[in-house]
């Protein structure tokens, strides 16, 4: 495999820095205007939609109802546990433990 040029490497790092850094800026603005749990839920929902769309575009089969059921059985308790632990950390410290 040919070695990438210095320009491509620097461009990749610049893109990574800008994209990654902008997410933190977006989170800062969102926290100031949206309740934290709603913001987290919207972020995870949008991430799931994007990943599902990418998988379907790459030819992944559409999940059958049993797969959706299993995902809900595993995911719902995990989300509830995370919510409870975060609520507990918030109530004990006065701020969210990120």
GIPELIN-V353761 format. One record per backbone hydrogen bond with DSSP energy under -0.5 kcal/mol. CO is the residue of the C=O (numbers start at 1). NH is the residue of the N-H. Records with the same first field share a line. If there is no record, write none. Layout:
# GIPELIN-V353761
CO->NH + NH
This chain:
# GIPELIN-V353761
5->9
6->10
7->11
8->12
9->13
10->14
11->15
12->16
13->17
14->18
15->19
16->20
17->21
18->22
19->23
20->24
21->25
22->26
23->27
24->28
25->29
26->30
27->31
28->32
29->33
30->33 + 34
35->39
36->40
37->41
38->42
39->43
40->44
41->45
42->46
43->47
44->48
45->49
46->50
47->51
48->52
49->53
50->54
51->55
52->56
53->57
54->58
55->60
56->59
64->67 + 68
65->69
66->70
67->71
68->72
69->73
70->74
71->75
72->76
73->77
74->78
75->79
76->80
77->81
78->82
79->83
80->84
81->85
82->86
83->87
84->88
85->89
86->90
87->91
88->92
89->93
90->94
96->98
